[in-house]
Amino acid sequence: MLASVDGEIGPAEHARIPITDEGLLRGDGAFEGLRLYSGRPFGLDDHLARLAHTCAGLRLDLDERALAHELAQLLEAAGPVDGVLRIVLTRGGRRILFVEPLPRRPRIARVGTVRYAPNRITDGLKTISYAANDLALRLAREQGFDDALLVTPHGRVLEGATSAFFWVRDGQLFTPPIEDRILPSVTRQTLIDVAGAVEEVCTLDTLHGAEEAFLASSVREVQPLAAIDELQLKAAPGPVTLHAHAALRQAIEAELG
Ligand SMILES: Cc1ncc(COP(=O)(O)O)c(C=O)c1O
């Protein structure tokens, strides 16, 4: 695993930042996670645009030229790997980039719902304050599920702990609207563009009419769901999920060649 801290490249386990960095002390900073296909990141421009949006929202300086230069150098050093590229910018001013292996995940998941309320001030920003998302995942796993589905106290279904959420009804693919204060996921937007997903408010009641559902993110692409709490989905993966995944793969191939 290779890392770059302010342009200094070396093994990730030897990379260091000062313990006074408020990125560490307060989870104050911005990040991105991209998938590398043979060493090439998919959706780099979209991820960098979201990073700039997060930095603007957090009032965090972003040196785009230095980042682009350091990113090119790290990717060159990493070579044609399949994995995850992380970009982390801390309040202490560190630019951290690293390449890590893909996480192991079940091909088909069962998710448990977890109560979650967006906090209104950092909504839509990809900040490094992920303790709530990680806790949601742990709570769901404690109940025997593979992942968490975040649902507001009013019953609005939002997204996964680290993924966008999609469901299918009468053969049509749906995903919750950005106005529900979810993360503007790059994969979600790609699936709206290439797989005809439509934004619609989702409640727990809505899910009882669902034929299929899946989670989507840069790292996992499309992960079919077999169950949401006690609700068993008819098909995992069903035809609309398979079509959406194929359309995403096509978009990736079209961009990366
Ligand atoms: C809360 C949340 N929603 C959605 C996503 C998926 O975003 P993307 O498609 O940009 O990877 C992530 C990714 O980490 C996330 O953390």
The ligand as a Gaussian input file, in Angstrom:
#p B3LYP/6-31G(d) Opt

LIG

0 1
 C      -22.710000       8.321000       2.786000
 C      -22.291000       7.932000       1.408000
 N      -23.223000       7.897000       0.431000
 C      -22.902000       7.539000      -0.830000
 C      -21.602000       7.177000      -1.171000
 C      -21.263000       6.771000      -2.579000
 O      -20.591000       7.836000      -3.201000
 P      -19.748000       7.625000      -4.520000
 O      -20.665000       7.033000      -5.539000
 O      -19.339000       9.011000      -4.914000
 O      -18.618000       6.734000      -4.189000
 C      -20.609000       7.196000      -0.193000
 C      -19.246000       6.823000      -0.554000
 O      -18.367000       6.742000       0.254000
 C      -20.953000       7.591000       1.124000
 O      -20.035000       7.619000       2.098000

